[in-house]
Amino acid sequence: MNIHTFFLDFKKSNSACFALLIDPDKIAFEAIPEFMDKCLAGGVDAIFVGGSIIINGQFDLKIKQIKAYAKSVPVIIFPGSLNQISKYADAILYLSLISGRNPEYLIGSQVSAAPIIKMLGIEAIATAYMLIESGETTSVEFMSGTKPIPRNKVDIAIAHALAAQYLGFKLVYLEAGSGAEKSVPKEMILGVSKSVDLPIIVGGGIKMPDEAREKVASGADIIVVGNHFEGNNNNRIKEFASAIHQG
């Protein structure tokens, strides 16, 4: 399966893609089979795997097990660092943090990762990653040492997204950050989606199904929810899937 085409098909359809983000540090090996069963039964379209920092050093093994239980649902790496690459994934979001001006996250890590991705034969999807102000300092903001785009500066977000399209990126990712206090505002999603032809990913701080539906109605093509499903909240997966697919 070509994952870029998979995302493009959602953009062309009247539905949106529900991507559930798994932090490999926060799920035990023995919990993966049951959790994946809930994802498949709940209507998840794609699994993203990654975190701002990986402590336990078991990233590759976790990806392998998640993929084993994912069946036909694609498993895509959403890397927080250079060591989050695995041959067991279907694709990797080849991120460039274009909202920041830290050269390491614009091109430095990408150069280091490129030969590894080539060797492993993973599909790499060039993704323009834009950090949006969320009301608090998020992990990605702290780890990257970059400032987010102010949430009321829609014009700045549009200019960055247009630059991404002209540079040849394949996806735009509007990110409020893991566990964000406030999600990406609908006005910003609407402005960006009307200005570029690329599929728009929106994630961070989405806590309710209605909020996810609103993002889709504003122009998001892929909705990413992660932290919300840690612990006992994973019983609401089906509610989110329904809201996103009907959005």
C-alpha positions as CSV (number, residue, x, y, z in Angstrom):
1,M,0.0,0.0,0.0
2,N,1.3,3.4,-0.9
3,I,0.6,5.5,2.2
4,H,0.8,8.9,0.4
5,T,-1.9,7.7,-2.0
6,F,-3.9,6.4,1.0
7,F,-3.9,10.0,2.5
8,L,-4.8,11.5,-0.9
9,D,-7.8,9.3,-1.3
10,F,-9.2,10.7,2.0
11,K,-8.7,14.2,0.8
12,K,-10.7,13.4,-2.4
13,S,-13.4,11.7,-0.4
14,N,-16.2,13.2,1.8
15,S,-14.7,11.6,4.9
16,A,-11.5,12.2,6.9
17,C,-8.9,9.8,8.2
18,F,-8.7,8.9,11.9
19,A,-5.1,8.4,12.9
20,L,-4.5,7.1,16.5
21,L,-1.1,8.1,17.9
22,I,0.7,5.5,20.1
23,D,3.6,6.6,22.3
24,P,5.7,3.4,22.5
25,D,7.0,4.4,25.9
26,K,3.5,4.5,27.3
27,I,2.2,1.1,26.2
28,A,3.5,-2.2,27.5
29,F,4.1,-5.2,25.1
30,E,1.4,-7.2,26.8
31,A,-1.2,-4.4,26.3
32,I,-0.7,-4.1,22.6
33,P,-2.9,-7.0,21.3
34,E,-6.0,-5.8,23.2
35,F,-5.4,-2.2,22.4
36,M,-5.0,-2.9,18.7
37,D,-8.2,-5.0,18.8
38,K,-10.0,-1.9,20.2
39,C,-8.5,0.3,17.5
40,L,-9.6,-2.0,14.7
41,A,-13.1,-2.6,16.1
42,G,-13.5,1.2,16.8
43,G,-12.8,2.3,13.2
44,V,-9.3,3.7,13.4
45,D,-7.9,4.2,9.8
46,A,-4.2,4.5,10.6
47,I,-1.8,4.1,13.5
48,F,0.9,6.7,14.1
49,V,3.8,5.6,16.4
50,G,6.2,8.0,18.0
51,G,7.0,10.3,20.9
52,S,9.1,13.4,21.7
53,I,11.5,11.2,23.6
54,I,11.9,7.4,23.8
55,I,13.4,6.2,27.1
56,N,13.0,2.4,27.0
57,G,14.9,1.7,23.8
58,Q,12.3,-0.7,22.5
59,F,11.0,1.3,19.6
60,D,11.8,-1.2,16.9
61,L,10.3,-4.1,18.8
62,K,7.1,-2.1,19.7
63,I,6.6,-1.2,16.0
64,K,7.0,-4.8,15.0
65,Q,4.4,-6.0,17.5
66,I,1.9,-3.1,16.7
67,K,2.3,-4.0,13.0
68,A,1.7,-7.7,13.7
69,Y,-1.8,-6.9,15.2
70,A,-2.7,-4.0,12.9
71,K,-3.8,-6.2,10.0
72,S,-4.7,-4.0,7.1
73,V,-4.5,-0.7,9.0
74,P,-1.2,1.1,8.1
75,V,1.4,1.8,10.8
76,I,3.2,5.1,10.2
77,I,6.1,6.4,12.2
78,F,5.6,9.9,13.5
79,P,9.2,10.5,14.6
80,G,10.3,12.7,17.5
81,S,14.0,12.0,17.0
82,L,16.5,10.3,14.7
83,N,16.4,7.0,16.6
84,Q,12.7,6.5,15.7
85,I,13.1,4.6,12.5
86,S,12.0,1.0,11.9
87,K,11.8,-1.4,8.9
88,Y,8.6,-2.8,10.3
89,A,6.5,0.4,9.6
90,D,4.6,1.0,6.4
91,A,5.9,4.5,6.1
92,I,7.5,7.4,8.0
93,L,6.4,11.0,8.1
94,Y,9.6,12.7,6.9
95,L,9.1,15.8,9.0
96,S,10.6,19.2,8.7
97,L,9.7,21.7,11.5
98,I,9.1,24.6,9.1
99,S,7.5,26.8,11.8
100,G,10.8,27.0,13.6
101,R,14.2,28.3,12.6
102,N,16.3,25.6,14.3
103,P,18.4,24.1,11.5
104,E,18.7,20.7,13.2
105,Y,14.9,20.2,12.8
106,L,14.6,21.9,9.5
107,I,17.3,19.8,7.7
108,G,20.0,18.4,10.0
109,S,18.2,15.3,11.4
110,Q,16.7,14.7,8.0
111,V,20.1,14.4,6.3
112,S,21.2,12.0,9.0
113,A,18.0,9.9,8.7
114,A,17.9,9.8,4.9
115,P,20.6,7.0,4.3
116,I,18.9,4.8,7.0
117,I,15.5,5.2,5.5
118,K,16.9,4.4,2.0
119,M,18.6,1.3,3.3
120,L,15.5,0.0,5.1
121,G,13.3,0.8,2.1
122,I,10.6,2.7,4.1
123,E,8.2,5.0,2.3
124,A,9.1,8.5,3.3
125,I,6.4,11.2,3.1
126,A,7.7,14.7,3.1
127,T,5.7,16.5,5.8
128,A,5.7,20.2,6.6
129,Y,5.4,20.2,10.4
130,M,4.0,23.4,11.9
131,L,3.8,23.9,15.7
132,I,0.9,26.0,16.7
133,E,0.6,27.8,20.1
134,S,-1.6,25.8,22.5
135,G,-1.6,27.8,25.8
136,E,1.3,26.0,27.4
137,T,4.8,24.7,26.7
138,T,4.5,21.3,25.0
139,S,7.2,18.6,24.7
140,V,7.9,19.3,21.1
141,E,8.3,23.0,21.7
142,F,10.8,22.3,24.6
143,M,12.7,19.6,22.8
144,S,13.0,21.5,19.5
145,G,13.9,24.8,21.0
146,T,11.5,26.6,18.7
147,K,8.6,29.0,19.1
148,P,5.1,28.0,17.9
149,I,3.1,30.1,15.5
150,P,0.7,32.3,17.5
151,R,-2.8,30.8,17.4
152,N,-4.4,34.0,16.2
153,K,-1.9,34.6,13.4
154,V,-3.7,32.7,10.6
155,D,-1.8,34.7,7.9
156,I,1.5,33.4,9.2
157,A,0.3,29.8,9.2
158,I,-1.0,30.2,5.6
159,A,2.3,31.7,4.4
160,H,4.2,28.7,5.9
161,A,1.8,26.2,4.4
162,L,2.1,27.8,0.9
163,A,5.9,27.8,1.2
164,A,5.6,24.0,2.0
165,Q,3.5,23.4,-1.1
166,Y,5.9,25.4,-3.3
167,L,8.9,23.5,-1.9
168,G,7.3,20.2,-2.8
169,F,6.1,18.8,0.6
170,K,3.3,16.2,0.3
171,L,1.5,16.9,3.7
172,V,1.0,19.8,6.1
173,Y,0.8,18.9,9.8
174,L,-0.7,21.5,12.1
175,E,0.3,20.4,15.6
176,A,-0.7,21.9,18.9
177,G,1.5,19.4,20.7
178,S,1.0,16.3,22.8
179,G,-1.4,16.9,25.7
180,A,-1.9,20.5,24.6
181,E,-4.3,22.7,26.6
182,K,-5.9,24.1,23.4
183,S,-6.1,22.4,20.0
184,V,-5.4,24.1,16.6
185,P,-8.2,26.8,16.1
186,K,-10.7,26.1,13.4
187,E,-10.0,29.5,11.8
188,M,-6.4,28.5,11.2
189,I,-7.4,25.1,9.7
190,L,-9.9,26.7,7.4
191,G,-7.4,29.4,6.2
192,V,-4.7,26.8,5.5
193,S,-7.0,24.3,3.9
194,K,-8.4,26.9,1.5
195,S,-4.9,28.1,0.6
196,V,-3.1,24.9,-0.3
197,D,-3.9,21.7,-2.2
198,L,-2.1,19.3,0.2
199,P,-3.8,17.0,2.7
200,I,-3.9,18.7,6.1
201,I,-3.1,16.8,9.3
202,V,-4.4,18.2,12.6
203,G,-3.3,16.9,16.0
204,G,-2.8,17.9,19.6
205,G,-5.2,18.7,22.4
206,I,-8.3,17.2,20.7
207,K,-10.3,15.8,23.7
208,M,-13.9,15.4,22.5
209,P,-15.5,13.8,19.4
210,D,-17.4,17.1,18.6
211,E,-14.1,18.9,18.6
212,A,-12.6,16.4,16.1
213,R,-15.8,16.8,13.9
214,E,-15.3,20.6,14.0
215,K,-11.7,20.2,12.7
216,V,-12.9,18.0,9.8
217,A,-15.6,20.6,9.0
218,S,-12.9,23.3,8.9
219,G,-10.9,21.4,6.4
220,A,-8.7,18.8,8.2
221,D,-8.2,15.6,6.2
222,I,-6.4,13.6,8.9
223,I,-7.2,13.9,12.6
224,V,-4.6,12.6,15.1
225,V,-5.6,11.8,18.7
226,G,-3.1,10.2,21.1
227,N,-2.9,11.2,24.8
228,H,-6.7,11.1,25.2
229,F,-6.8,7.3,24.7
230,E,-4.2,6.5,27.3
231,G,-5.6,4.6,30.3
232,N,-9.3,3.9,30.4
233,N,-10.4,6.5,27.8
234,N,-9.8,4.0,24.9
235,N,-13.4,2.9,25.2
236,R,-14.3,6.2,23.3
237,I,-12.4,5.3,20.1
238,K,-15.6,4.4,18.3
239,E,-17.1,7.8,19.2
240,F,-14.2,9.7,17.8
241,A,-14.1,7.5,14.6
242,S,-17.8,8.2,14.0
243,A,-17.3,12.0,14.5
244,I,-14.3,12.1,12.2
245,H,-15.8,10.0,9.5
246,Q,-19.0,12.1,9.5
247,G,-17.3,15.4,9.9
